[in-house]
Amino acid sequence: MKVYLALTRPKLKRGAEWKLTTLNGLLALLMLITALWHWWTLIVAALFYWPGQWLLRQAAKHDPQWLAVYGRALRHPLIREPHGYAWTRERRPQAPLPRPPRWFK
């Protein structure tokens, strides 16, 4: 059975792109580990994790593959169309060989 790429759904975790969700969770986990020495990092971890996850969910509602699409766009340079802008006119093609001088016949 064939599965067409257009019919596949992106892999989401907790409602957002899985790579970003994992990164957000690891950041919160690191803050929880530092809470063993500084208790106030528990509050900071909560303030980073829940609003951060909400923001990632909102981005996934707009585009579920946000990181993949924009990451690919940043890795590849902008491609300009060969015809230029809409208001420009085409140049006359150059002659393949230069004209011979007048004295040459």
MMTF fields as JSON, N, C-alpha, C and O atoms, coordinates in Angstrom:
{
  "mmtfVersion": "1.0.0",
  "mmtfProducer": "UNKNOWN",
  "numBonds": 419,
  "numAtoms": 420,
  "numGroups": 105,
  "numChains": 1,
  "numModels": 1,
  "chainsPerModel": [1],
  "groupsPerChain": [105],
  "chainIdList": ["A"],
  "bondAtomList": [4, 2, 8, 6, 12, 10, 16, 14, 20, 18, 24, 22, 28, 26, 32, 30, 36, 34, 40, 38, 44, 42, 48, 46, 52, 50, 56, 54, 60, 58, 64, 62, 68, 66, 72, 70, 76, 74, 80, 78, 84, 82, 88, 86, 92, 90, 96, 94, 100, 98, 104, 102, 108, 106, 112, 110, 116, 114, 120, 118, 124, 122, 128, 126, 132, 130, 136, 134, 140, 138, 144, 142, 148, 146, 152, 150, 156, 154, 160, 158, 164, 162, 168, 166, 172, 170, 176, 174, 180, 178, 184, 182, 188, 186, 192, 190, 196, 194, 200, 198, 204, 202, 208, 206, 212, 210, 216, 214, 220, 218, 224, 222, 228, 226, 232, 230, 236, 234, 240, 238, 244, 242, 248, 246, 252, 250, 256, 254, 260, 258, 264, 262, 268, 266, 272, 270, 276, 274, 280, 278, 284, 282, 288, 286, 292, 290, 296, 294, 300, 298, 304, 302, 308, 306, 312, 310, 316, 314, 320, 318, 324, 322, 328, 326, 332, 330, 336, 334, 340, 338, 344, 342, 348, 346, 352, 350, 356, 354, 360, 358, 364, 362, 368, 366, 372, 370, 376, 374, 380, 378, 384, 382, 388, 386, 392, 390, 396, 394, 400, 398, 404, 402, 408, 406, 412, 410, 416, 414],
  "bondOrderList": [1, 1, 1, 1, 1, 1, 1, 1, 1, 1, 1, 1, 1, 1, 1, 1, 1, 1, 1, 1, 1, 1, 1, 1, 1, 1, 1, 1, 1, 1, 1, 1, 1, 1, 1, 1, 1, 1, 1, 1, 1, 1, 1, 1, 1, 1, 1, 1, 1, 1, 1, 1, 1, 1, 1, 1, 1, 1, 1, 1, 1, 1, 1, 1, 1, 1, 1, 1, 1, 1, 1, 1, 1, 1, 1, 1, 1, 1, 1, 1, 1, 1, 1, 1, 1, 1, 1, 1, 1, 1, 1, 1, 1, 1, 1, 1, 1, 1, 1, 1, 1, 1, 1, 1],
  "groupList": [{"groupName": "MET", "atomNameList": ["N", "CA", "C", "O"], "elementList": ["N", "C", "C", "O"], "formalChargeList": [0, 0, 0, 0], "bondAtomList": [1, 0, 2, 1, 3, 2], "bondOrderList": [1, 1, 2], "singleLetterCode": "M", "chemCompType": "L-PEPTIDE LINKING"}, {"groupName": "LYS", "atomNameList": ["N", "CA", "C", "O"], "elementList": ["N", "C", "C", "O"], "formalChargeList": [0, 0, 0, 0], "bondAtomList": [1, 0, 2, 1, 3, 2], "bondOrderList": [1, 1, 2], "singleLetterCode": "K", "chemCompType": "L-PEPTIDE LINKING"}, {"groupName": "VAL", "atomNameList": ["N", "CA", "C", "O"], "elementList": ["N", "C", "C", "O"], "formalChargeList": [0, 0, 0, 0], "bondAtomList": [1, 0, 2, 1, 3, 2], "bondOrderList": [1, 1, 2], "singleLetterCode": "V", "chemCompType": "L-PEPTIDE LINKING"}, {"groupName": "TYR", "atomNameList": ["N", "CA", "C", "O"], "elementList": ["N", "C", "C", "O"], "formalChargeList": [0, 0, 0, 0], "bondAtomList": [1, 0, 2, 1, 3, 2], "bondOrderList": [1, 1, 2], "singleLetterCode": "Y", "chemCompType": "L-PEPTIDE LINKING"}, {"groupName": "LEU", "atomNameList": ["N", "CA", "C", "O"], "elementList": ["N", "C", "C", "O"], "formalChargeList": [0, 0, 0, 0], "bondAtomList": [1, 0, 2, 1, 3, 2], "bondOrderList": [1, 1, 2], "singleLetterCode": "L", "chemCompType": "L-PEPTIDE LINKING"}, {"groupName": "ALA", "atomNameList": ["N", "CA", "C", "O"], "elementList": ["N", "C", "C", "O"], "formalChargeList": [0, 0, 0, 0], "bondAtomList": [1, 0, 2, 1, 3, 2], "bondOrderList": [1, 1, 2], "singleLetterCode": "A", "chemCompType": "L-PEPTIDE LINKING"}, {"groupName": "THR", "atomNameList": ["N", "CA", "C", "O"], "elementList": ["N", "C", "C", "O"], "formalChargeList": [0, 0, 0, 0], "bondAtomList": [1, 0, 2, 1, 3, 2], "bondOrderList": [1, 1, 2], "singleLetterCode": "T", "chemCompType": "L-PEPTIDE LINKING"}, {"groupName": "ARG", "atomNameList": ["N", "CA", "C", "O"], "elementList": ["N", "C", "C", "O"], "formalChargeList": [0, 0, 0, 0], "bondAtomList": [1, 0, 2, 1, 3, 2], "bondOrderList": [1, 1, 2], "singleLetterCode": "R", "chemCompType": "L-PEPTIDE LINKING"}, {"groupName": "PRO", "atomNameList": ["N", "CA", "C", "O"], "elementList": ["N", "C", "C", "O"], "formalChargeList": [0, 0, 0, 0], "bondAtomList": [1, 0, 2, 1, 3, 2], "bondOrderList": [1, 1, 2], "singleLetterCode": "P", "chemCompType": "L-PEPTIDE LINKING"}, {"groupName": "GLY", "atomNameList": ["N", "CA", "C", "O"], "elementList": ["N", "C", "C", "O"], "formalChargeList": [0, 0, 0, 0], "bondAtomList": [1, 0, 2, 1, 3, 2], "bondOrderList": [1, 1, 2], "singleLetterCode": "G", "chemCompType": "PEPTIDE LINKING"}, {"groupName": "GLU", "atomNameList": ["N", "CA", "C", "O"], "elementList": ["N", "C", "C", "O"], "formalChargeList": [0, 0, 0, 0], "bondAtomList": [1, 0, 2, 1, 3, 2], "bondOrderList": [1, 1, 2], "singleLetterCode": "E", "chemCompType": "L-PEPTIDE LINKING"}, {"groupName": "TRP", "atomNameList": ["N", "CA", "C", "O"], "elementList": ["N", "C", "C", "O"], "formalChargeList": [0, 0, 0, 0], "bondAtomList": [1, 0, 2, 1, 3, 2], "bondOrderList": [1, 1, 2], "singleLetterCode": "W", "chemCompType": "L-PEPTIDE LINKING"}, {"groupName": "ASN", "atomNameList": ["N", "CA", "C", "O"], "elementList": ["N", "C", "C", "O"], "formalChargeList": [0, 0, 0, 0], "bondAtomList": [1, 0, 2, 1, 3, 2], "bondOrderList": [1, 1, 2], "singleLetterCode": "N", "chemCompType": "L-PEPTIDE LINKING"}, {"groupName": "ILE", "atomNameList": ["N", "CA", "C", "O"], "elementList": ["N", "C", "C", "O"], "formalChargeList": [0, 0, 0, 0], "bondAtomList": [1, 0, 2, 1, 3, 2], "bondOrderList": [1, 1, 2], "singleLetterCode": "I", "chemCompType": "L-PEPTIDE LINKING"}, {"groupName": "HIS", "atomNameList": ["N", "CA", "C", "O"], "elementList": ["N", "C", "C", "O"], "formalChargeList": [0, 0, 0, 0], "bondAtomList": [1, 0, 2, 1, 3, 2], "bondOrderList": [1, 1, 2], "singleLetterCode": "H", "chemCompType": "L-PEPTIDE LINKING"}, {"groupName": "PHE", "atomNameList": ["N", "CA", "C", "O"], "elementList": ["N", "C", "C", "O"], "formalChargeList": [0, 0, 0, 0], "bondAtomList": [1, 0, 2, 1, 3, 2], "bondOrderList": [1, 1, 2], "singleLetterCode": "F", "chemCompType": "L-PEPTIDE LINKING"}, {"groupName": "GLN", "atomNameList": ["N", "CA", "C", "O"], "elementList": ["N", "C", "C", "O"], "formalChargeList": [0, 0, 0, 0], "bondAtomList": [1, 0, 2, 1, 3, 2], "bondOrderList": [1, 1, 2], "singleLetterCode": "Q", "chemCompType": "L-PEPTIDE LINKING"}, {"groupName": "ASP", "atomNameList": ["N", "CA", "C", "O"], "elementList": ["N", "C", "C", "O"], "formalChargeList": [0, 0, 0, 0], "bondAtomList": [1, 0, 2, 1, 3, 2], "bondOrderList": [1, 1, 2], "singleLetterCode": "D", "chemCompType": "L-PEPTIDE LINKING"}],
  "groupTypeList": [0, 1, 2, 3, 4, 5, 4, 6, 7, 8, 1, 4, 1, 7, 9, 5, 10, 11, 1, 4, 6, 6, 4, 12, 9, 4, 4, 5, 4, 4, 0, 4, 13, 6, 5, 4, 11, 14, 11, 11, 6, 4, 13, 2, 5, 5, 4, 15, 3, 11, 8, 9, 16, 11, 4, 4, 7, 16, 5, 5, 1, 14, 17, 8, 16, 11, 4, 5, 2, 3, 9, 7, 5, 4, 7, 14, 8, 4, 13, 7, 10, 8, 14, 9, 3, 5, 11, 6, 7, 10, 7, 7, 8, 16, 5, 8, 4, 8, 7, 8, 8, 7, 11, 15, 1],
  "groupIdList": [1, 2, 3, 4, 5, 6, 7, 8, 9, 10, 11, 12, 13, 14, 15, 16, 17, 18, 19, 20, 21, 22, 23, 24, 25, 26, 27, 28, 29, 30, 31, 32, 33, 34, 35, 36, 37, 38, 39, 40, 41, 42, 43, 44, 45, 46, 47, 48, 49, 50, 51, 52, 53, 54, 55, 56, 57, 58, 59, 60, 61, 62, 63, 64, 65, 66, 67, 68, 69, 70, 71, 72, 73, 74, 75, 76, 77, 78, 79, 80, 81, 82, 83, 84, 85, 86, 87, 88, 89, 90, 91, 92, 93, 94, 95, 96, 97, 98, 99, 100, 101, 102, 103, 104, 105],
  "secStructList": [7, 7, 7, 7, 4, 4, 4, 7, 7, 7, 7, 3, 3, 6, 6, 3, 3, 2, 2, 2, 2, 2, 2, 2, 2, 2, 2, 2, 2, 2, 2, 2, 2, 2, 6, 6, 6, 7, 6, 6, 2, 2, 2, 2, 2, 2, 2, 2, 2, 2, 2, 2, 2, 2, 2, 2, 2, 2, 2, 2, 2, 2, 7, 6, 6, 2, 2, 2, 2, 2, 2, 2, 2, 2, 2, 1, 7, 7, 7, 7, 7, 6, 6, 7, 7, 6, 6, 7, 7, 7, 7, 7, 7, 7, 7, 1, 1, 7, 7, 7, 7, 6, 6, 7, 7],
  "xCoordList": [0.837, 0.0, 0.892, 1.807, 0.618, 1.402, 0.869, -0.34, 1.793, 1.421, 2.063, 3.287, 1.237, 1.742, 2.191, 1.593, 3.237, 3.815, 2.813, 2.839, 1.938, 0.958, -0.068, -0.724, -0.22, -1.215, -0.64, -1.392, 0.659, 1.258, 1.121, 1.144, 0.979, 0.849, 2.169, 2.884, 2.503, 3.759, 3.715, 2.646, 4.875, 5.0, 4.95, 5.863, 3.886, 3.722, 3.808, 3.411, 4.319, 4.417, 3.873, 4.352, 2.884, 2.201, 1.667, 1.646, 1.232, 0.588, 1.524, 1.062, 2.824, 3.778, 4.805, 4.807, 5.665, 6.696, 7.604, 8.031, 7.89, 8.526, 9.927, 10.324, 10.678, 12.039, 12.005, 12.776, 11.098, 11.003, 10.428, 10.841, 9.464, 8.901, 9.97, 10.048, 10.776, 11.846, 12.855, 13.301, 13.208, 14.14, 13.57, 14.285, 12.287, 11.629, 11.598, 11.839, 11.304, 11.273, 12.644, 12.767, 13.682, 15.034, 15.501, 16.197, 15.11, 15.463, 14.798, 15.43, 13.525, 12.824, 13.424, 13.52, 13.825, 14.434, 15.778, 16.081, 16.567, 17.83, 17.597, 18.352, 16.551, 16.235, 15.762, 16.041, 15.051, 14.621, 15.809, 15.806, 16.807, 18.009, 18.745, 19.267, 18.786, 19.449, 18.626, 19.131, 17.352, 16.513, 16.985, 16.578, 17.838, 18.393, 19.25, 19.357, 19.85, 20.697, 19.997, 20.204, 19.157, 18.46, 16.962, 16.544, 16.159, 14.74, 13.958, 12.937, 14.414, 13.664, 13.676, 12.864, 14.571, 14.573, 13.363, 13.048, 12.672, 11.407, 10.373, 9.648, 10.315, 9.375, 9.762, 8.908, 11.055, 11.543, 11.282, 10.903, 11.477, 11.223, 9.755, 9.437, 8.864, 7.431, 7.076, 6.276, 7.68, 7.388, 7.944, 7.426, 8.986, 9.519, 8.778, 8.516, 8.436, 7.882, 6.447, 6.173, 5.536, 4.138, 3.853, 3.209, 4.285, 4.057, 4.826, 4.357, 6.014, 6.784, 6.071, 6.045, 5.493, 4.757, 3.49, 3.115, 2.83, 1.648, 2.03, 1.314, 3.153, 3.615, 3.951, 3.657, 4.563, 4.884, 3.616, 3.574, 2.582, 1.311, 0.657, 0.109, 0.716, 0.134, 0.875, 0.259, 2.191, 2.973, 2.633, 2.594, 2.385, 2.039, 0.653, 0.398, -0.239, -1.547, -1.413, -2.153, -0.458, -0.222, 0.515, 0.112, 1.592, 2.394, 3.021, 3.951, 2.529, 3.037, 4.507, 5.136, 5.052, 6.453, 7.272, 8.089, 7.042, 7.661, 9.177, 9.83, 9.747, 11.203, 11.826, 12.869, 11.199, 11.736, 11.672, 12.628, 10.555, 10.378, 11.308, 12.019, 11.308, 12.132, 13.614, 14.465, 13.927, 15.325, 15.883, 17.021, 15.077, 15.494, 15.638, 16.546, 14.751, 14.826, 16.079, 16.654, 16.503, 17.709, 18.983, 19.989, 18.947, 20.144, 20.406, 21.56, 19.35, 19.518, 19.32, 18.371, 20.199, 20.073, 18.852, 18.296, 18.462, 17.328, 17.662, 18.744, 16.753, 16.968, 16.231, 15.013, 16.953, 16.321, 15.918, 16.613, 14.796, 14.315, 15.211, 15.68, 15.453, 16.367, 15.8, 16.566, 14.489, 13.901, 13.872, 13.515, 14.232, 14.262, 12.885, 12.021, 12.694, 11.436, 10.409, 10.763, 9.148, 8.073, 8.164, 7.74, 8.71, 8.727, 9.972, 10.085, 10.881, 12.078, 11.796, 10.897, 12.578, 12.435, 13.617, 14.694, 13.396, 14.479, 15.519, 15.192, 16.777, 17.847, 17.952, 17.556, 18.496, 18.742, 19.881, 20.88, 19.737, 20.825, 22.086, 22.013, 23.217, 24.489, 24.785, 24.36, 25.513, 25.893, 26.866, 27.742, 26.722, 27.62, 29.077, 29.982, 29.308, 30.663, 30.7, 29.731, 31.789, 31.855, 31.878, 32.332, 31.387, 31.388, 32.825, 33.684, 33.07, 34.437, 34.637, 33.668, 35.873, 36.134, 35.76, 35.657, 35.562, 35.122, 36.186, 35.853, 37.432, 38.486, 38.615, 39.238, 38.022, 38.122, 36.934, 35.79, 37.193, 36.117, 36.497, 35.697],
  "yCoordList": [-1.171, 0.0, 1.248, 1.367, 2.159, 3.385, 4.417, 4.555, 5.144, 6.263, 7.497, 7.619, 8.392, 9.586, 10.596, 10.7, 11.33, 12.273, 13.359, 13.853, 13.728, 14.767, 14.294, 15.125, 13.002, 12.484, 12.18, 11.831, 12.303, 12.037, 13.274, 14.402, 13.052, 14.149, 14.324, 13.346, 15.551, 15.77, 15.146, 14.993, 14.794, 14.169, 15.254, 16.073, 15.256, 16.254, 15.585, 14.431, 16.305, 15.805, 16.904, 18.037, 16.563, 17.516, 18.706, 19.821, 18.494, 19.523, 20.425, 21.351, 20.187, 21.036, 20.145, 18.925, 20.777, 20.025, 19.323, 19.932, 18.066, 17.232, 17.698, 17.553, 18.246, 18.7, 19.902, 19.978, 20.836, 22.019, 21.683, 22.258, 20.743, 20.327, 19.647, 19.882, 18.817, 18.145, 19.158, 19.046, 20.131, 21.167, 21.974, 22.292, 22.301, 23.031, 22.198, 22.721, 20.91, 20.026, 19.84, 19.801, 19.723, 19.573, 20.827, 20.745, 21.985, 23.229, 23.281, 23.656, 22.907, 22.897, 21.849, 22.082, 20.709, 19.661, 20.114, 19.831, 20.81, 21.343, 22.368, 22.435, 23.151, 24.104, 23.394, 23.851, 22.285, 21.515, 20.893, 20.792, 20.484, 19.93, 21.004, 20.74, 22.223, 23.301, 23.733, 24.442, 23.31, 23.655, 22.956, 23.33, 21.946, 21.303, 22.286, 22.151, 23.261, 24.242, 25.584, 26.266, 25.958, 27.255, 27.003, 26.621, 27.207, 26.872, 27.739, 27.3, 28.955, 29.869, 29.438, 29.931, 28.534, 28.062, 27.181, 26.964, 26.664, 25.951, 26.888, 26.514, 28.092, 29.083, 29.488, 29.621, 29.68, 30.062, 28.938, 29.205, 27.693, 26.55, 26.498, 26.256, 26.723, 26.725, 27.88, 27.725, 29.04, 30.204, 30.056, 30.66, 29.262, 29.025, 27.899, 27.997, 26.833, 25.653, 25.864, 25.663, 26.259, 26.313, 27.394, 27.088, 28.616, 29.585, 29.215, 29.456, 28.627, 28.205, 27.115, 27.14, 26.159, 25.086, 25.629, 25.179, 26.588, 27.198, 27.914, 27.824, 28.623, 29.328, 28.346, 28.614, 27.218, 26.212, 25.603, 25.31, 25.406, 24.885, 25.867, 25.466, 27.145, 28.156, 28.195, 28.361, 28.041, 28.001, 26.75, 26.798, 25.63, 24.392, 24.467, 23.814, 25.245, 25.44, 26.204, 25.963, 27.128, 27.896, 27.058, 27.013, 26.398, 25.56, 24.439, 24.693, 23.187, 22.083, 21.742, 21.091, 22.166, 21.869, 23.149, 23.335, 24.02, 25.335, 25.248, 25.92, 24.436, 24.338, 23.773, 24.25, 22.774, 22.168, 23.134, 23.249, 23.821, 24.723, 25.922, 26.23, 26.6, 27.79, 27.456, 28.243, 26.313, 25.895, 25.625, 25.988, 24.985, 24.722, 26.031, 26.171, 26.983, 28.27, 29.044, 29.762, 28.903, 29.605, 28.945, 29.622, 27.627, 26.927, 27.169, 27.168, 27.376, 27.574, 29.044, 29.663, 29.605, 31.03, 31.304, 30.408, 32.565, 32.99, 32.832, 33.219, 32.276, 32.068, 33.165, 33.298, 33.927, 34.987, 34.421, 33.596, 34.885, 34.439, 35.013, 36.144, 34.252, 34.738, 35.881, 36.612, 36.06, 37.087, 38.46, 39.435, 38.573, 39.867, 40.29, 39.455, 41.572, 42.11, 42.197, 42.085, 42.395, 42.423, 43.652, 43.6, 44.763, 45.995, 46.138, 47.118, 45.211, 45.307, 44.728, 43.907, 45.173, 44.665, 43.761, 43.88, 42.884, 41.986, 42.733, 43.603, 42.382, 42.984, 42.272, 41.115, 42.987, 42.343, 41.356, 41.66, 40.191, 39.216, 39.707, 40.332, 39.418, 39.801, 38.857, 37.702, 39.377, 38.559, 37.481, 37.75, 36.265, 35.201, 35.473, 35.118, 36.098, 36.46, 37.955, 38.512, 38.614, 40.053, 40.322, 39.496, 41.474, 41.841, 42.0, 42.507, 41.575, 41.777, 43.254, 43.963, 43.719, 45.118, 45.412, 44.493, 46.689, 47.063, 46.761, 46.416, 46.886, 46.654, 45.186, 44.842, 44.314, 42.875, 42.437, 42.568, 41.909, 41.413, 40.157, 39.598],
  "zCoordList": [0.0, 0.0, 0.0, 0.815, -0.91, -1.003, -0.029, 0.155, 0.597, 1.444, 0.83, 0.783, 0.37, -0.282, 0.768, 1.839, 0.453, 1.393, 1.783, 2.91, 0.859, 1.144, 2.176, 2.803, 2.366, 3.298, 4.672, 5.582, 4.847, 6.158, 7.032, 6.54, 8.316, 9.261, 10.0, 10.222, 10.384, 11.104, 12.498, 13.087, 13.009, 14.32, 15.391, 15.496, 16.182, 17.23, 18.599, 18.757, 19.572, 20.941, 21.857, 21.831, 22.655, 23.535, 22.756, 23.278, 21.513, 20.718, 19.945, 19.278, 20.011, 19.308, 18.607, 18.766, 17.839, 17.126, 18.142, 19.123, 17.907, 18.933, 19.304, 20.46, 18.378, 18.705, 19.655, 20.612, 19.369, 20.213, 21.582, 22.589, 21.624, 22.903, 23.759, 24.965, 23.143, 23.872, 24.411, 25.553, 23.6, 24.029, 25.194, 26.144, 25.116, 26.197, 27.474, 28.562, 27.349, 28.509, 29.139, 30.363, 28.305, 28.844, 29.578, 30.59, 29.056, 29.74, 31.113, 32.1, 31.17, 32.454, 33.39, 34.595, 32.854, 33.677, 34.262, 35.421, 33.464, 33.97, 35.085, 36.056, 34.926, 35.984, 37.245, 38.353, 37.089, 38.253, 38.977, 40.203, 38.237, 38.863, 39.65, 40.734, 39.1, 39.844, 41.05, 41.92, 41.112, 42.265, 43.529, 44.629, 43.39, 44.577, 45.392, 46.61, 44.728, 45.401, 45.596, 46.601, 44.609, 44.667, 44.474, 43.381, 45.499, 45.453, 44.481, 43.953, 44.236, 43.373, 41.905, 41.121, 41.514, 40.125, 39.825, 38.655, 40.853, 40.616, 40.003, 39.081, 40.52, 39.994, 38.574, 37.697, 38.365, 37.029, 36.029, 34.889, 36.436, 35.549, 35.151, 33.987, 36.102, 35.791, 34.863, 33.941, 35.118, 34.271, 32.858, 31.919, 32.705, 31.362, 30.652, 29.453, 31.37, 30.708, 30.218, 29.035, 31.091, 30.679, 29.638, 28.635, 29.814, 28.722, 27.445, 26.333, 27.629, 26.445, 25.671, 24.441, 26.381, 25.713, 25.057, 23.975, 25.7, 25.101, 23.809, 22.812, 23.828, 22.638, 21.514, 20.349, 21.857, 20.848, 20.263, 19.068, 21.08, 20.568, 19.604, 18.577, 19.934, 19.05, 17.711, 16.658, 17.761, 16.519, 15.721, 14.492, 16.398, 15.697, 15.074, 14.062, 15.656, 15.033, 13.724, 12.771, 13.691, 12.467, 11.423, 10.261, 11.84, 10.934, 11.756, 12.522, 11.616, 12.429, 12.183, 13.017, 11.067, 10.764, 10.699, 9.798, 11.661, 11.646, 11.642, 10.843, 12.517, 12.626, 11.351, 10.904, 10.775, 9.556, 8.376, 7.609, 8.235, 7.093, 7.186, 6.23, 8.329, 8.459, 8.596, 8.181, 9.164, 9.221, 7.835, 7.534, 6.988, 5.611, 4.836, 4.016, 5.092, 4.403, 4.808, 3.99, 6.057, 6.494, 5.979, 5.763, 5.781, 5.303, 3.824, 3.393, 3.038, 1.599, 1.269, 1.748, 0.462, 0.149, -0.728, -1.363, -0.735, -1.535, -3.014, -3.454, -3.764, -5.193, -5.944, -5.825, -6.696, -7.489, -8.839, -9.434, -9.289, -10.591, -11.689, -11.569, -12.753, -13.788, -14.613, -15.242, -14.632, -15.482, -14.829, -15.491, -13.562, -12.908, -12.441, -12.175, -12.344, -11.845, -12.966, -14.14, -12.617, -13.602, -14.495, -15.65, -13.989, -14.769, -15.65, -16.385, -15.595, -16.434, -17.817, -17.999, -18.769, -20.138, -20.462, -19.877, -21.378, -21.771, -22.58, -23.387, -22.354, -23.137, -24.468, -24.611, -25.44, -26.727, -26.559, -25.907, -27.136, -26.988, -27.702, -28.76, -27.115, -27.727, -28.885, -28.898, -29.838, -30.98, -30.521, -29.699, -31.04, -30.601, -30.968, -30.213, -32.119, -32.538, -32.798, -33.314, -32.454, -32.726, -34.233, -35.025, -34.594, -36.02, -36.515, -35.794, -37.714, -38.254, -38.584, -38.856, -38.565, -38.898, -40.37, -41.183, -40.695, -42.047, -43.103, -44.237, -42.746, -43.72, -44.083, -45.087, -43.261, -43.515, -44.349, -43.913, -45.569, -46.403, -47.091, -47.842]
}
